[in-house]
Amino acid sequence: MLPDHKAGPVPGASGISMPQTIGFLLLDNFTLISLASVIEPLRMANQLAGRELYRWYTLTQDGAPVRASDGLQVTPDVSITVPLSLDWVVVCGGVAPQHSVTREHAHWLQAQSRQLRRIGAICTGSWALARAGLLDHYEASIHWECLASMQEAFPNVTLTTRLFSIDRDRFTASGGTAPMDMMLNLIAHDHGHELSAGISEMFICERVRNEQDHQRVPLKHVLGTTQPKLLEIVALMESNLEEPIELDTLARYVNVSRRQLERLFQRYLHCSPSRYYLKLRLVRARQLLKQTSLSIIEVASVCGFVSTPHFSKCYREYFGVPPRGERSGSNVWYGRNASAATALQQGKIVAVEPASSEPMSSAMMSLMNAQGEPTFASVPLTR
């Protein structure tokens, strides 16, 4: 169960039977891989369900084509001035969001937020939501390159290093493929874990990551070049996880006192050196549990724990789930909910047509093209 302040994406979001309409706001220099990562799970959800669960439109400020960070030009469906009945909005950011977010973007997002069920961002799109004041007192994720600058610019936003964050009706993901993990979690919440798992199989995605997974943020990016001794100590820790080095020994290696070592960690990493070292070992243990067939005893040993019970205790305290539960996947916070859909009409797409003033959605066109696929309607959703 999530904490109260993070009670899931939207109360009562499960049991959805009408298609959810999503607007993807494309900022200049948005990252194409993030956009694909967030849209493709929606396309596959429709294909596997055999009906339009989600429809989407791409938008820009003036309706003109916009270039992605790789130079490819994308022609949007509409401009933000065209009235659309949207359930969600997702801001797609990329390079230099400080310069690509306009006053018009912020005003439009503020107006939309008063009507939407969900509002989110991917890659550096969180910057746009923060500028519009829509992330104040929310937890949010952003690509690690922008963590420091965004924290300075928007102190009321609670930034995390997680791959993605879902806090009430706000959802934000860092870049790359992290938006896919976030969307698979949202789809599982809306339409059940079986559909999410089916999408994962179609995309050869071996594991759906959840909110407990963090970005690998280079420490040198966080600290810059101002703390070379701290960087050296952390490098020593990372190189010695199986046989942890005593803190006094670490201090001697870099010619500082134990007290100086403690102060460095408290000031710049906001924890004790022993706590930081433990975190490195536990994060490594989690990777091994998820990605290898090593036994729990072997994982404990490789990560420097002298006993399995002590390892299990530390692991549960840090991640909120025991190692055995981590491996079995019982820590997934979105449970199965298959009450979302209506019965399929044999051989037909069950869809609700948009209002006549709205353009045909890309979702509907791709769904029509997918009718001949062997996986079409292969995941039956029941009430």
C-alpha positions in Angstrom: 0.0 0.0 0.0 1.3 3.4 -0.9 1.6 6.2 1.7 -1.4 8.4 2.0 0.2 11.3 0.1 0.8 8.9 -2.8 -2.5 7.1 -2.8 -2.1 6.1 -6.5 -2.6 7.9 -9.7 -6.3 8.8 -9.3 -8.9 7.6 -6.8 -11.2 5.3 -8.6 -9.0 5.1 -11.7 -9.6 1.4 -12.1 -12.8 0.2 -13.7 -12.4 2.6 -16.7 -14.5 1.5 -19.6 -14.4 4.7 -21.8 -11.2 5.3 -23.9 -8.8 7.7 -22.1 -7.8 10.6 -24.3 -4.2 11.8 -23.9 -2.5 14.9 -25.2 1.3 14.8 -25.7 2.7 18.3 -25.6 5.9 18.3 -27.6 8.5 20.9 -26.6 11.3 22.0 -28.9 14.2 19.5 -28.8 12.1 16.8 -27.1 13.7 13.3 -26.9 12.2 10.9 -29.4 13.0 7.8 -27.4 11.0 9.1 -24.4 8.0 9.9 -26.6 8.1 6.4 -28.2 8.5 4.8 -24.8 5.4 6.4 -23.4 3.2 6.0 -26.5 4.0 2.5 -27.6 2.6 0.8 -24.5 -0.7 2.6 -25.2 -0.7 1.3 -28.8 0.0 -2.2 -27.6 -2.6 -2.0 -24.9 -5.2 -1.3 -27.6 -3.9 -4.1 -29.8 -3.9 -6.8 -27.1 -7.3 -5.7 -25.7 -8.7 -5.5 -29.3 -10.3 -2.2 -28.6 -9.5 1.4 -28.0 -8.6 1.8 -24.4 -6.4 4.8 -25.0 -6.4 7.5 -27.8 -3.8 10.2 -28.1 -3.0 13.4 -30.0 0.4 15.2 -30.3 0.3 19.0 -29.8 2.6 21.9 -30.2 2.1 25.5 -29.2 1.2 26.7 -32.7 0.5 23.4 -34.5 3.7 23.7 -36.5 6.2 20.9 -36.8 8.8 20.5 -34.0 12.2 19.0 -34.1 13.3 16.3 -31.7 16.7 16.4 -30.1 18.0 14.0 -32.8 17.0 16.4 -35.6 14.0 14.5 -36.8 11.0 16.7 -37.5 7.6 15.7 -36.1 4.3 17.1 -37.4 1.8 17.3 -34.6 -1.9 16.6 -34.8 -3.1 19.9 -33.6 -2.0 23.1 -31.8 -2.8 23.7 -28.1 -5.4 26.3 -29.2 -7.7 23.5 -30.7 -10.2 22.5 -28.1 -9.9 18.8 -27.2 -11.6 16.8 -24.5 -8.5 15.4 -22.8 -8.3 13.1 -19.8 -4.5 13.4 -19.4 -1.7 15.7 -20.6 1.9 14.6 -20.9 4.7 17.1 -21.5 7.5 15.7 -23.5 10.8 17.5 -22.9 14.4 17.1 -23.9 17.3 19.4 -24.4 17.4 22.7 -22.6 13.9 22.8 -21.2 14.6 26.2 -19.6 14.5 27.7 -23.1 11.8 25.6 -24.7 9.0 26.2 -22.1 7.1 29.4 -22.9 4.6 31.5 -21.1 1.9 30.2 -23.4 2.8 26.6 -22.4 2.5 27.4 -18.7 -0.9 29.1 -19.1 -2.3 26.3 -21.2 -1.1 23.7 -18.7 -2.6 25.6 -15.8 -6.0 25.8 -17.6 -5.8 22.1 -18.5 -4.9 21.0 -14.9 -8.3 22.2 -13.7 -10.1 19.7 -16.0 -7.8 16.7 -16.2 -7.7 13.5 -14.3 -4.0 13.2 -14.7 -1.1 15.4 -15.7 2.4 14.3 -16.3 5.8 14.7 -17.9 8.6 12.7 -19.3 12.4 13.3 -19.6 12.7 17.1 -18.8 9.1 17.9 -19.3 8.8 18.2 -15.5 10.4 21.6 -15.9 7.3 22.8 -17.7 4.9 21.5 -15.0 7.1 23.2 -12.3 7.1 26.5 -14.2 3.3 26.3 -14.4 3.2 25.8 -10.6 1.7 22.3 -11.0 4.4 20.4 -9.1 4.5 22.5 -5.9 4.5 20.1 -2.9 4.5 17.0 -5.2 7.2 14.4 -5.6 8.6 14.4 -9.1 11.3 12.8 -11.3 13.4 14.4 -14.0 16.4 13.3 -16.0 19.4 13.4 -13.7 21.2 16.1 -15.8 18.5 18.6 -14.7 18.2 17.5 -11.0 20.4 20.2 -9.5 19.2 23.1 -11.7 15.6 22.3 -11.2 15.9 22.0 -7.5 17.5 25.4 -7.4 14.8 26.9 -9.7 11.8 25.3 -8.0 12.5 24.7 -4.3 8.8 23.8 -3.6 9.1 20.6 -5.8 10.2 17.5 -4.0 12.6 16.0 -6.6 13.7 12.4 -6.4 16.2 10.3 -8.2 13.6 7.6 -9.0 13.0 6.5 -12.5 9.5 7.7 -12.2 7.2 9.2 -9.6 3.4 8.9 -9.3 2.1 11.3 -6.7 -1.7 11.5 -6.6 -2.7 12.9 -10.0 0.8 13.8 -11.1 3.1 11.4 -12.9 6.6 12.2 -14.0 9.4 10.1 -15.5 13.1 10.5 -16.2 14.3 10.0 -19.8 15.2 7.1 -22.0 13.0 4.0 -21.5 11.8 5.0 -18.0 8.5 6.4 -19.4 7.7 2.8 -20.6 8.0 1.5 -17.1 5.8 4.3 -15.8 3.2 3.7 -18.4 3.1 0.0 -17.8 2.4 0.6 -14.2 -0.4 3.1 -15.0 -1.9 0.6 -17.5 -1.7 -2.1 -14.8 -3.6 0.2 -12.4 -6.3 1.0 -15.0 -6.8 -2.4 -16.7 -5.0 -5.1 -14.7 -1.6 -6.6 -14.4 -2.3 -9.3 -17.1 -2.5 -6.6 -19.8 0.6 -4.8 -18.6 2.5 -8.2 -18.5 1.3 -8.9 -22.1 2.6 -5.6 -23.3 5.9 -6.2 -21.6 6.2 -9.6 -23.4 5.5 -8.0 -26.8 8.3 -5.4 -26.2 10.8 -8.1 -25.0 10.9 -6.2 -21.7 12.2 -8.7 -19.1 11.3 -6.7 -16.0 8.8 -3.8 -15.4 10.6 -1.5 -13.1 8.6 0.3 -10.4 8.9 3.4 -8.3 11.6 1.9 -6.1 14.0 1.8 -9.0 16.4 4.8 -9.2 18.3 6.5 -11.9 22.1 5.9 -11.8 23.1 9.5 -11.2 26.8 10.1 -11.6 28.1 11.5 -8.3 30.5 13.7 -10.0 27.5 15.4 -11.7 26.0 16.1 -8.3 29.1 17.3 -6.6 31.0 18.7 -9.6 34.8 18.9 -9.1 34.7 20.7 -5.7 35.0 17.5 -3.6 37.6 15.3 -5.1 38.3 13.4 -1.8 34.6 12.6 -1.4 34.5 11.3 -5.0 37.6 9.2 -4.3 36.0 7.7 -1.2 32.8 6.8 -3.0 34.8 5.2 -5.8 36.6 3.1 -3.2 33.3 2.0 -1.7 31.8 1.1 -5.1 34.9 -1.0 -5.9 34.7 -2.9 -2.6 31.2 -4.0 -2.1 32.0 -7.7 -1.4 34.6 -6.9 1.3 33.6 -3.5 2.7 36.5 -1.3 3.9 36.4 0.0 7.4 35.7 3.7 7.6 38.9 4.5 9.4 40.8 2.8 6.6 38.9 4.7 4.0 39.7 8.0 5.7 43.4 7.1 5.8 43.4 6.2 2.1 42.4 9.8 1.2 44.3 11.6 4.0 41.3 12.8 6.0 40.3 12.2 9.6 37.3 10.0 10.5 35.5 13.2 11.7 36.2 15.0 8.4 34.9 11.9 6.6 31.6 12.1 8.5 31.3 15.8 7.9 31.8 15.4 4.1 29.0 12.8 3.8 26.6 14.7 6.0 27.1 18.0 4.2 27.1 16.7 0.6 25.2 13.4 0.7 23.0 14.0 3.7 23.8 10.7 5.4 26.6 9.0 7.3 29.3 7.2 5.4 28.2 3.9 6.8 24.7 4.5 5.7 25.8 5.4 2.2 28.0 2.4 2.0 25.1 0.2 3.1 22.9 1.8 0.4 25.5 0.9 -2.3 25.6 -2.7 -1.2 21.8 -3.0 -1.0 21.2 -1.4 -4.4 23.7 -3.9 -5.9 21.9 -6.7 -4.1 18.7 -5.6 -5.7 20.2 -5.7 -9.1 21.5 -9.2 -8.5 18.2 -10.5 -7.2 16.3 -9.0 -10.2 18.8 -9.9 -12.9 20.6 -13.1 -11.9 19.8 -16.6 -10.6 22.2 -16.3 -7.7 20.6 -17.6 -4.4 19.8 -15.1 -1.7 22.7 -16.5 0.4 25.1 -15.9 -2.6 23.7 -12.4 -3.1 24.2 -11.6 0.6 27.8 -12.8 0.4 28.7 -11.0 -2.8 27.4 -7.8 -1.3 29.4 -8.1 1.9 26.9 -9.4 4.4 28.2 -11.9 6.9 24.8 -13.5 7.5 21.7 -14.0 5.5 19.3 -12.9 8.3 21.2 -9.6 8.7 21.1 -9.1 5.0 17.3 -9.8 4.9 16.7 -7.4 7.8 18.7 -4.6 6.2 17.0 -5.2 2.8 13.5 -5.1 4.3 14.2 -1.9 6.2 15.6 -0.2 3.2 13.3 -1.4 0.4 10.2 -2.3 2.4 10.2 -5.9 1.1 12.3 -9.0 2.0 14.8 -10.3 -0.6 12.5 -13.3 -1.3 9.6 -11.1 -1.9 11.7 -8.9 -4.2 12.6 -11.9 -6.4 9.0 -13.2 -6.6 7.7 -9.8 -7.5 5.3 -9.4 -4.6 6.5 -5.8 -4.1 4.5 -4.6 -7.2 2.1 -2.0 -5.8 -0.4 -2.2 -8.7 -2.4 -5.4 -8.2 -4.5 -7.1 -10.8 -7.7 -5.3 -11.7 -9.6 -6.8 -14.6 -12.8 -4.8 -14.1 -11.8 -2.2 -16.6 -13.2 -3.4 -20.0 -16.4 -4.3 -21.7 -16.9 -7.7 -23.5 -15.4 -7.9 -26.9 -17.6 -8.1 -30.0 -16.3 -11.0 -32.0 -14.0 -9.8 -34.8 -14.8 -6.1 -34.3 -13.2 -3.1 -32.6 -15.3 -1.8 -29.8 -14.6 1.9 -29.8 -16.3 5.2 -28.8 -16.1 7.6 -31.7 -14.7 11.1 -30.8 -16.8 14.1 -31.2 -17.2 15.2 -34.8 -15.0 18.3 -34.2 -12.1 16.2 -33.1 -9.7 14.6 -35.6 -9.3 10.8 -35.9 -6.9 9.7 -33.3 -3.6 8.0 -34.2 -4.6 5.3 -31.7 -7.7 4.4 -33.7 -5.8 4.2 -37.0 -3.1 2.0 -35.5 -5.7 -0.2 -33.9 -7.5 -0.7 -37.3 -4.2 -1.6 -38.8 -3.5 -4.2 -36.1 -6.6 -6.3 -36.6 -4.7 -8.7 -38.7 -2.0 -9.3 -36.0 -2.1 -12.7 -34.3 -2.0 -10.9 -30.9 -5.0 -8.8 -31.7 -7.5 -9.1 -28.7 -5.3 -11.7 -27.2 -5.8 -10.4 -23.6 -9.5 -10.5 -22.8 -10.6 -7.9 -20.3 -13.7 -8.6 -18.4 -15.9 -6.5 -16.1 
